[in-house]
Amino acid sequence: MENKNKTLTYFTLLGGITYLVTGGLQVLKGAGFLPENFITANLLPPELAGGLVLVVIGAVYLYGTVELSKGSLEGRAYAYVGIVLSMLFGALYSLNFIADLINAWVLFAEGFEEWTPLVDLKPALYLGLISLVIYMGWENKFKLQERKEPG
């Protein structure tokens, strides 16, 4: 395995474990198998659907880890899909956050009197932002095909 793929392999492994554990805990809280006060509700809300999304993203990352450890270039594609999925769902949760922010602080909508930004700080949002930062930092390294030197 090349050194370049080692970094990507470790990233997909870390991302997969993080998403899988976070999503699994969120699903267990949502299903009632874990108490509501297990990890602050603001950091890990009890959501079945949101947790399942995180589990799927984690599975994509982990499958990419398996493929990368075999030396297959398909593993890079799984890493990219995992990053795109995490950024996509992070963007959706960001839009929800912005809509609630406008309802609470601009429109003073009914039912948002007690709303604080921590209420909408969900795992998909902050994990998606982390993936965006990683993508921006490694943008030149995320190429599906190697560039061949002319000549």
C-alpha positions as CSV (number, residue, x, y, z in Angstrom):
1,M,0.0,0.0,0.0
2,E,1.3,3.4,-0.9
3,N,2.0,6.0,1.7
4,K,-0.7,8.2,0.1
5,N,-3.3,5.5,0.5
6,K,-2.3,4.8,4.1
7,T,-3.4,8.3,5.1
8,L,-6.7,7.9,3.3
9,T,-7.1,4.4,4.8
10,Y,-6.6,5.8,8.3
11,F,-9.0,8.7,7.6
12,T,-11.7,6.3,6.3
13,L,-11.2,4.1,9.3
14,L,-11.5,7.0,11.8
15,G,-14.5,8.5,9.9
16,G,-16.2,5.1,9.7
17,I,-15.8,4.4,13.4
18,T,-16.9,7.9,14.4
19,Y,-20.0,7.9,12.2
20,L,-20.9,4.3,13.2
21,V,-20.6,4.8,16.9
22,T,-22.3,8.2,16.9
23,G,-25.1,6.9,14.7
24,G,-25.5,3.8,16.7
25,L,-25.7,5.7,20.0
26,Q,-28.3,8.0,18.4
27,V,-30.4,5.1,17.2
28,L,-30.2,3.4,20.6
29,K,-31.3,6.6,22.4
30,G,-34.1,7.1,19.9
31,A,-35.3,3.5,20.4
32,G,-35.3,3.9,24.1
33,F,-32.5,1.4,24.8
34,L,-30.3,4.1,26.4
35,P,-31.5,6.7,28.9
36,E,-32.3,10.2,27.7
37,N,-29.6,11.7,29.9
38,F,-26.9,9.4,28.4
39,I,-24.6,12.0,26.8
40,T,-26.2,15.5,26.6
41,A,-29.3,15.6,24.5
42,N,-27.9,18.6,22.6
43,L,-24.8,16.7,21.5
44,L,-26.5,13.4,20.8
45,P,-30.2,13.7,20.4
46,P,-32.5,10.7,20.3
47,E,-33.2,10.4,16.6
48,L,-33.8,7.2,14.8
49,A,-33.6,8.5,11.2
50,G,-30.6,10.8,11.8
51,G,-28.8,8.0,13.5
52,L,-29.5,5.6,10.7
53,V,-28.1,8.1,8.2
54,L,-24.9,8.3,10.3
55,V,-24.7,4.5,10.4
56,V,-24.9,4.3,6.6
57,I,-22.2,7.0,6.1
58,G,-20.0,5.1,8.6
59,A,-20.6,1.9,6.7
60,V,-19.5,3.6,3.4
61,Y,-16.3,4.8,5.1
62,L,-15.6,1.4,6.6
63,Y,-16.1,-0.4,3.3
64,G,-13.7,2.1,1.8
65,T,-11.2,1.2,4.5
66,V,-11.5,-2.5,3.6
67,E,-11.0,-1.8,-0.1
68,L,-8.1,0.6,0.5
69,S,-6.4,-2.0,2.7
70,K,-6.6,-4.5,-0.2
71,G,-4.9,-2.0,-2.4
72,S,-7.9,-1.4,-4.6
73,L,-8.5,2.0,-6.1
74,E,-12.3,1.5,-5.5
75,G,-11.6,2.3,-1.9
76,R,-10.8,5.9,-2.8
77,A,-14.2,6.2,-4.5
78,Y,-15.9,4.9,-1.3
79,A,-13.9,7.5,0.7
80,Y,-15.1,10.3,-1.6
81,V,-18.7,9.1,-1.5
82,G,-18.5,9.0,2.3
83,I,-17.2,12.6,2.4
84,V,-19.8,13.8,-0.1
85,L,-22.6,12.1,1.9
86,S,-21.4,13.6,5.2
87,M,-21.1,17.1,3.6
88,L,-24.6,16.7,2.0
89,F,-26.3,15.8,5.2
90,G,-24.3,18.4,7.1
91,A,-25.6,20.9,4.6
92,L,-29.2,19.8,5.1
93,Y,-28.8,20.1,8.9
94,S,-27.2,23.5,8.3
95,L,-30.2,24.7,6.4
96,N,-32.5,23.4,9.2
97,F,-30.3,25.3,11.7
98,I,-30.5,28.5,9.6
99,A,-34.3,28.2,9.2
100,D,-34.8,27.7,13.0
101,L,-32.5,30.6,13.7
102,I,-34.5,32.9,11.4
103,N,-37.8,31.7,13.0
104,A,-36.5,32.3,16.5
105,W,-34.4,35.5,16.2
106,V,-35.8,37.3,13.2
107,L,-39.4,36.4,12.9
108,F,-40.0,35.6,16.6
109,A,-42.2,32.7,15.5
110,E,-44.5,31.0,18.0
111,G,-43.0,28.0,19.6
112,F,-39.4,29.3,19.2
113,E,-39.3,31.4,22.4
114,E,-37.0,28.9,24.2
115,W,-34.9,28.0,21.1
116,T,-31.2,28.2,21.4
117,P,-28.5,27.3,18.8
118,L,-27.5,24.3,20.9
119,V,-31.0,22.7,20.2
120,D,-30.1,22.2,16.5
121,L,-26.5,21.3,16.9
122,K,-26.8,17.7,15.7
123,P,-24.1,15.1,15.0
124,A,-24.7,15.2,11.3
125,L,-24.1,19.0,11.3
126,Y,-20.8,19.0,13.2
127,L,-19.5,15.9,11.6
128,G,-20.4,17.3,8.2
129,L,-18.5,20.5,9.0
130,I,-15.5,18.4,10.0
131,S,-15.7,16.5,6.7
132,L,-15.9,19.8,4.8
133,V,-12.7,21.1,6.6
134,I,-10.9,17.9,5.8
135,Y,-12.0,18.0,2.2
136,M,-10.8,21.6,1.8
137,G,-7.5,20.7,3.4
138,W,-6.9,17.7,1.3
139,E,-8.6,18.8,-1.9
140,N,-5.6,18.2,-4.1
141,K,-5.1,14.7,-2.7
142,F,-8.7,13.7,-3.5
143,K,-8.2,12.7,-7.2
144,L,-9.6,9.5,-8.6
145,Q,-6.8,9.1,-11.2
146,E,-3.2,9.7,-10.8
147,R,-1.8,12.4,-13.0
148,K,0.9,11.3,-15.4
149,E,3.8,13.5,-16.0
150,P,4.1,14.7,-19.6
151,G,7.0,13.5,-21.6
